[in-house]
Amino acid sequence: MPGVMDLIWPGAFVVQSIHVVARLGIADVLGPEPRTADELAEAAQVDAPSLKRILRALTTLGVFAEDTDGRFRHTDMSQTLRAGHPESVRAWALMLGAHFVWRPLGDLYESVRTGTPGFRRLYGERFFEWSKTHPEDGAVFNAAMTSGSAQRLPAILAAFDFSRFERIIDVGGGHGALLAGILAVSQKTRGVLYDLPNVVSDAEALRAPDIVERCEIVGGDFFESVPPDGDAYILSRVIHDWDDNAALKILGQCRRAIRSDGQLLLIEGVSKPPNEPDPNKFLDVWFIGGGGRERTEAEYRALLRSGGFALERVVPTDGPSAILESRPV
């Protein structure tokens, strides 16, 4: 079992090193043939000695490999930093090393001491407000969310039958990757993507020929309203972004809009019992500074009850998320 020193060293340096090579696009610059750090640095227009030091460090973890002649080549892990790789994690590497994640996390001590979210303390507003006036940061965040939706999609579709619904409202659905996947396998279902106007403007996945006629793209604010008359409302990785008071406002809008016989589906990570390995619990640590929170099944049940819904079952998936199925009461 690793000791504490093994846990704290060299974690922070790894995140930033991967972020830097992802931001520079090194995995895309590096083709099938090995290249020197000088060649890669020239293509990326950066300092060659500094880039070499980062690449050399990453090779110790299997991210890239260095040949005996000092040339770097791809490994299975470094391939996933390519933008076009089917299992690409580049969008996540860009986000998790970005200033809007890194600065609040670096101020975690003050967040714990005061109980105030670090992002708001450092930037003066919540991230979702900040992203409206800083679209470059919003684009980084939304790209990571789209990538995450695509990665979770097969497990979600395998675990749950969405075809029984007539009209699905995907609330806070980002660029529409999840809804596009659902509509692709549910040929008689219609869908509505609902998110901020600057977000849904990039919903290219829903403009596919076999989907576009069955889908509406609507811009709006889920704190103010959600589209009415859906028999299913999906909130995928949305509620965990907010504290209980804000989450109840979102649930309240869904409760007002949903059909009496409809279903609300939360797609979230559900925190595991004490002492079990659980990445969600470390995401919850980041939320101390970010303003949201991860929850247990009991906490979701209580939150839904306060929002006018009864949790009926929790459907596990072969992935990090579960589907919490509830009905209006």
C-alpha positions in Angstrom: 0.0 0.0 0.0 1.4 3.4 -0.9 2.6 5.8 1.8 1.6 9.4 2.0 4.7 10.5 0.2 3.8 8.3 -2.7 0.4 10.0 -2.9 1.7 13.6 -2.8 4.7 13.1 -5.0 4.7 13.9 -7.9 1.0 14.3 -8.5 0.7 18.1 -9.0 3.6 18.1 -11.5 2.0 15.3 -13.5 -1.2 17.1 -14.0 0.5 20.3 -15.2 2.9 18.4 -17.4 0.1 16.6 -19.2 -1.9 19.8 -19.4 1.1 21.6 -21.1 1.7 18.9 -23.7 -2.0 18.8 -24.4 -2.3 22.5 -24.8 0.7 22.5 -27.1 -0.8 19.7 -29.2 2.4 17.7 -28.9 0.5 14.4 -29.4 -0.9 15.6 -32.7 2.4 17.0 -33.8 4.1 13.7 -33.1 3.2 11.3 -35.9 4.0 7.6 -36.4 7.8 8.3 -36.6 9.9 9.4 -33.6 10.9 13.0 -33.3 13.4 14.9 -31.2 12.4 17.5 -28.7 14.0 20.1 -30.9 11.7 19.1 -33.8 8.6 19.0 -31.6 9.5 22.4 -30.0 10.0 24.0 -33.4 6.6 22.8 -34.6 5.0 24.0 -31.4 7.1 27.2 -31.3 8.2 26.7 -27.7 11.5 26.3 -25.8 13.1 23.0 -26.7 15.1 22.3 -23.5 12.0 22.9 -21.4 9.8 20.8 -23.5 12.3 18.0 -23.4 12.4 18.0 -19.6 8.6 17.6 -19.5 8.5 14.8 -22.1 11.4 13.0 -20.3 9.4 13.1 -17.0 6.2 11.9 -18.7 8.0 8.9 -20.2 8.5 7.6 -16.7 4.7 7.2 -16.5 4.3 5.7 -19.9 3.1 8.9 -21.5 5.4 9.0 -24.6 8.6 7.0 -24.7 12.2 8.1 -25.4 14.5 6.1 -27.7 18.2 5.7 -27.0 18.9 8.3 -29.6 16.9 10.9 -27.8 13.8 10.8 -30.0 10.3 10.6 -28.6 7.6 8.3 -29.8 4.0 7.5 -29.0 2.7 5.0 -26.5 -0.9 3.8 -26.0 -1.3 6.5 -23.3 0.1 9.4 -25.2 -2.1 8.5 -28.2 -5.1 9.4 -26.1 -3.9 13.0 -25.9 -4.5 13.3 -29.7 -7.5 15.4 -30.5 -9.0 12.9 -32.9 -8.3 9.7 -31.0 -11.6 7.7 -30.3 -10.7 7.6 -26.6 -9.2 11.1 -26.4 -8.8 12.6 -23.0 -7.2 15.8 -24.4 -10.2 17.9 -23.5 -9.9 16.8 -19.9 -6.2 17.4 -19.8 -6.9 21.0 -21.0 -9.5 21.6 -18.3 -8.0 19.9 -15.3 -4.8 21.9 -15.7 -6.6 25.2 -16.5 -6.4 28.2 -14.3 -10.1 28.1 -13.4 -9.6 24.6 -11.9 -6.1 25.1 -10.6 -6.3 28.4 -8.8 -9.4 27.4 -6.6 -7.8 24.0 -5.9 -4.6 25.8 -4.8 -6.6 27.9 -2.4 -8.4 24.8 -0.9 -7.1 25.6 2.6 -8.9 29.0 2.6 -12.1 27.3 1.3 -12.0 24.8 4.1 -11.1 27.4 6.7 -13.9 29.8 5.7 -16.5 27.5 4.1 -16.6 29.8 1.0 -16.1 28.6 -2.6 -12.6 29.4 -3.8 -13.7 30.2 -7.4 -16.1 32.9 -6.3 -13.6 34.3 -3.8 -10.8 34.5 -6.5 -12.8 35.5 -9.5 -15.7 37.4 -8.0 -18.5 35.2 -9.4 -19.4 31.5 -10.0 -17.8 29.8 -12.9 -20.9 29.6 -15.0 -21.3 33.4 -14.7 -17.6 33.9 -15.5 -17.8 31.7 -18.6 -20.4 33.9 -20.2 -17.9 36.8 -20.4 -14.8 34.6 -20.8 -15.9 32.3 -23.7 -12.4 30.8 -24.1 -12.7 29.2 -20.6 -16.3 28.2 -21.3 -15.1 26.4 -24.5 -12.5 24.5 -22.5 -15.1 23.4 -19.9 -17.8 22.5 -22.5 -15.4 20.5 -24.6 -14.4 18.4 -21.5 -18.1 17.9 -20.7 -18.8 16.8 -24.3 -15.9 14.4 -24.1 -17.1 13.0 -20.8 -20.6 12.5 -22.2 -19.3 10.6 -25.1 -17.2 8.3 -22.9 -20.1 7.6 -20.6 -22.6 7.1 -23.3 -22.2 3.4 -24.2 -22.5 2.4 -20.5 -25.6 4.5 -20.1 -27.3 3.2 -23.2 -26.6 -0.4 -22.2 -28.1 0.1 -18.7 -31.3 2.0 -19.5 -34.0 1.9 -22.2 -34.8 5.4 -23.3 -37.0 4.3 -26.2 -40.2 4.2 -24.1 -40.2 8.0 -23.9 -42.0 10.2 -26.4 -40.3 13.6 -25.6 -37.0 13.9 -23.7 -35.9 17.2 -22.4 -32.1 17.2 -21.7 -31.7 20.0 -19.2 -28.2 21.5 -19.1 -27.3 19.1 -21.9 -24.3 21.1 -23.1 -23.4 20.4 -26.7 -25.9 17.5 -27.0 -23.6 14.5 -27.1 -25.8 12.5 -24.6 -29.1 13.4 -26.3 -27.7 12.6 -29.8 -26.7 9.2 -28.6 -30.1 8.5 -27.1 -32.0 9.7 -30.2 -29.7 7.6 -32.4 -30.9 4.4 -30.8 -34.5 5.5 -30.0 -35.9 6.1 -33.4 -39.4 7.1 -32.3 -38.3 9.5 -29.5 -38.1 13.2 -29.9 -35.7 15.4 -27.9 -35.1 18.9 -26.7 -31.6 20.2 -25.8 -31.8 23.0 -23.3 -28.8 25.0 -22.0 -27.4 28.5 -22.1 -27.6 30.0 -25.6 -23.9 30.4 -26.0 -23.5 26.6 -25.2 -26.2 25.1 -27.4 -25.0 27.1 -30.4 -22.2 24.5 -30.7 -24.6 21.4 -30.6 -23.3 20.0 -33.8 -24.0 16.4 -32.8 -27.8 17.1 -33.0 -27.6 18.3 -36.6 -26.9 14.9 -37.9 -29.4 13.9 -40.7 -31.0 11.1 -38.8 -31.5 13.2 -35.7 -32.1 16.8 -36.7 -35.8 16.3 -37.6 -36.6 14.9 -34.2 -34.8 17.4 -32.1 -35.2 21.0 -30.9 -32.3 23.1 -29.7 -33.5 25.7 -27.2 -31.4 28.3 -25.3 -32.3 29.4 -21.8 -31.5 29.4 -18.1 -32.7 26.5 -16.1 -33.0 28.7 -13.0 -35.7 30.6 -14.8 -37.6 27.9 -16.7 -37.3 24.7 -18.6 -39.2 23.6 -21.7 -42.6 22.1 -20.8 -44.5 18.9 -21.6 -41.7 16.3 -21.5 -42.4 12.8 -20.3 -38.7 12.5 -19.4 -36.3 15.2 -18.1 -32.6 14.4 -17.9 -30.1 16.2 -15.8 -26.8 14.6 -16.6 -23.9 15.7 -14.3 -25.8 18.9 -13.6 -27.1 18.7 -10.0 -23.6 17.9 -8.7 -22.4 21.3 -9.9 -24.6 23.1 -7.4 -25.3 23.3 -3.6 -28.6 22.2 -2.3 -30.4 25.5 -2.5 -29.4 26.0 -6.2 -30.2 22.4 -7.0 -33.7 22.7 -5.6 -34.3 25.7 -7.8 -33.4 23.6 -10.9 -35.5 20.7 -9.7 -38.4 23.1 -9.0 -38.4 24.2 -12.6 -38.4 20.6 -13.8 -41.2 19.8 -11.4 -43.3 22.6 -12.8 -42.7 21.6 -16.4 -42.9 17.8 -16.3 -46.0 15.7 -17.2 -47.8 14.2 -14.3 -46.8 10.7 -15.5 -43.3 11.8 -16.4 -39.9 10.7 -15.1 -36.9 12.7 -14.0 -33.6 11.0 -14.6 -30.5 12.2 -12.8 -27.3 10.8 -14.3 -24.7 11.3 -11.5 -21.9 9.7 -9.7 -23.3 8.3 -6.4 -20.8 8.4 -3.6 -19.9 4.9 -2.2 -20.1 3.8 1.4 -17.3 4.8 3.8 -13.7 3.6 3.2 -14.4 2.3 -0.3 -12.2 3.6 -3.2 -14.2 6.3 -4.9 -13.0 9.0 -7.3 -16.2 10.9 -6.8 -15.1 11.7 -3.2 -12.1 13.6 -4.6 -14.2 15.4 -7.1 -16.2 16.4 -4.1 -13.1 17.9 -2.6 -12.7 20.1 -5.7 -16.3 21.2 -5.3 -15.4 22.7 -1.9 -13.8 25.4 -3.9 -16.0 25.2 -7.0 -19.3 25.4 -5.2 -21.1 22.1 -6.0 -21.0 18.7 -4.2 -21.2 15.0 -4.7 -23.9 13.1 -2.9 -24.8 9.6 -1.6 -28.0 7.8 -2.6 -29.6 8.9 0.7 -28.7 12.5 0.1 -30.1 12.4 -3.5 -33.3 10.8 -2.2 -33.7 13.6 0.3 -32.9 16.3 -2.2 -35.4 14.9 -4.7 -38.1 14.6 -2.1 -37.6 18.3 -1.2 -37.8 19.1 -4.9 -41.1 17.3 -5.4 -39.9 14.0 -6.7 -39.8 10.4 -5.3 -36.7 8.4 -6.1 -37.9 5.0 -7.4 -34.6 3.2 -8.2 -30.9 3.7 -8.9 -29.7 2.0 -12.1 -26.0 1.3 -12.0 -24.0 1.5 -15.2 -20.7 -0.1 -16.2 -19.0 3.2 -15.7 -18.7 6.1 -13.2 -22.3 7.2 -13.3 -25.7 5.8 -12.1 -29.1 6.7 -13.3 -31.4 7.9 -10.5 -35.0 7.4 -11.7 -37.7 9.4 -10.0 -41.3 10.5 -10.5 -43.2 13.7 -9.5 -45.2 13.6 -6.4 
